[in-house]
Amino acid sequence: MKNRNENGITLIALVVTIVVLLILAGITITYVMSGEGVFQNAQDAATKTIESQIQDYASQLQAAVMMDDAVAAGTGEARHYGANIEATTAQTFFPEDLYGVENVSDENKLTVTAGKIVSGTLKVTAKKQRR
């Protein structure tokens, strides 16, 4: 009898390996691209981050108005912001390179009463950031 030295892999092992890799690739693509996938979760997280930043800057604006009113009441000086806040004034509380701020209409400037913003609407738009 001849003793053969067999090197390499069998055709069956190669087919099984390819099938396993295709199954893993299918699962990965489904997980990444689905509605609940990685990309969607990343977009949701980015949106929530922008929304929380806008809330923080809006809170700073509100605090500045309240502080302005308290200082005016204590010193007897005129309030810095007056009864209406223009979009250009509000823009100083939002970083210009990240957000654009505009009044929805001329009648909807932010109205200040007793140191609090009581009415009006600003449109805050997140600018696209370069990566």
C-alpha positions as CSV (number, residue, x, y, z in Angstrom):
1,M,0.0,0.0,0.0
2,K,1.0,3.5,-0.8
3,N,1.0,6.0,2.0
4,R,-0.3,9.3,0.7
5,N,0.5,12.6,2.4
6,E,-2.6,14.7,2.1
7,N,-2.2,18.4,2.5
8,G,-5.0,21.1,2.3
9,I,-8.6,21.2,3.1
10,T,-11.5,19.2,1.8
11,L,-14.2,20.6,-0.3
12,I,-16.8,20.0,2.4
13,A,-14.8,22.0,5.0
14,L,-14.5,24.9,2.5
15,V,-18.3,24.9,1.8
16,V,-19.2,24.8,5.5
17,T,-16.8,27.7,6.2
18,I,-18.4,29.8,3.4
19,V,-21.9,29.0,4.6
20,V,-21.0,30.0,8.2
21,L,-19.5,33.3,7.0
22,L,-22.5,34.1,4.8
23,I,-24.8,33.5,7.8
24,L,-22.7,35.8,10.0
25,A,-22.6,38.5,7.3
26,G,-26.4,38.3,6.9
27,I,-27.0,38.7,10.6
28,T,-24.5,41.6,10.8
29,I,-26.1,43.5,7.8
30,T,-29.6,43.0,9.2
31,Y,-28.5,44.3,12.6
32,V,-26.7,47.4,11.3
33,M,-29.2,48.4,8.6
34,S,-32.5,47.7,10.4
35,G,-34.8,50.4,11.9
36,E,-33.5,49.6,15.3
37,G,-29.9,49.2,14.1
38,V,-26.7,50.9,14.9
39,F,-27.0,53.7,12.4
40,Q,-30.5,54.6,13.5
41,N,-29.4,54.6,17.2
42,A,-26.5,56.9,16.3
43,Q,-28.8,59.4,14.5
44,D,-31.2,59.3,17.5
45,A,-28.4,60.0,19.9
46,A,-27.1,62.9,17.8
47,T,-30.6,64.4,17.7
48,K,-31.1,64.1,21.4
49,T,-27.7,65.7,22.0
50,I,-28.6,68.7,19.8
51,E,-32.0,69.1,21.6
52,S,-30.4,69.0,25.0
53,Q,-27.8,71.6,23.9
54,I,-30.6,73.9,22.7
55,Q,-32.4,73.5,26.0
56,D,-29.2,74.4,27.9
57,Y,-28.7,77.6,25.8
58,A,-32.4,78.5,26.2
59,S,-32.1,78.1,29.9
60,Q,-29.1,80.4,29.9
61,L,-31.1,83.0,28.1
62,Q,-33.9,82.7,30.6
63,A,-31.5,83.0,33.5
64,A,-29.9,86.1,32.0
65,V,-33.3,87.7,31.6
66,M,-34.2,86.9,35.2
67,M,-30.8,88.2,36.4
68,D,-31.3,91.3,34.4
69,D,-34.6,92.0,36.0
70,A,-33.2,91.3,39.5
71,V,-30.3,93.7,38.9
72,A,-32.6,96.4,37.5
73,A,-35.0,96.0,40.5
74,G,-32.0,96.3,43.0
75,T,-30.2,99.2,41.4
76,G,-33.2,101.1,39.9
77,E,-31.5,101.1,36.4
78,A,-33.3,100.2,33.2
79,R,-33.4,96.6,32.2
80,H,-30.9,95.6,29.6
81,Y,-33.3,93.4,27.6
82,G,-36.4,95.6,27.9
83,A,-39.8,94.1,27.1
84,N,-38.9,92.3,23.9
85,I,-35.9,90.1,22.9
86,E,-34.9,90.2,19.3
87,A,-33.4,87.1,17.5
88,T,-30.1,88.9,17.3
89,T,-30.0,89.3,21.1
90,A,-31.0,85.7,21.6
91,Q,-28.3,84.6,19.2
92,T,-25.6,85.7,21.6
93,F,-26.6,82.8,23.9
94,F,-26.3,80.2,21.1
95,P,-22.9,79.6,19.5
96,E,-23.1,81.1,16.0
97,D,-21.0,78.3,14.4
98,L,-23.5,75.7,15.7
99,Y,-26.9,77.3,15.6
100,G,-28.9,79.9,13.7
101,V,-31.6,81.8,15.6
102,E,-34.5,83.8,14.0
103,N,-37.9,85.1,15.1
104,V,-40.8,83.2,13.6
105,S,-42.5,86.5,12.8
106,D,-42.1,90.1,13.9
107,E,-45.1,89.8,16.2
108,N,-43.5,86.8,17.9
109,K,-40.5,88.4,19.5
110,L,-39.8,87.0,22.9
111,T,-41.9,89.0,25.4
112,V,-40.5,89.6,28.9
113,T,-42.8,90.2,31.8
114,A,-41.5,90.4,35.4
115,G,-38.1,89.0,34.4
116,K,-39.5,86.0,32.6
117,I,-40.0,85.2,29.0
118,V,-43.7,84.7,28.7
119,S,-44.5,84.6,25.0
120,G,-42.9,84.5,21.6
121,T,-41.2,81.9,19.5
122,L,-37.7,81.6,18.2
123,K,-36.6,79.2,15.5
124,V,-33.3,77.6,16.4
125,T,-31.6,75.7,13.6
126,A,-28.6,73.4,14.0
127,K,-26.0,74.0,11.4
128,K,-24.2,71.1,9.8
129,Q,-20.8,70.6,11.3
130,R,-17.7,69.7,9.2
131,R,-16.1,66.5,10.1
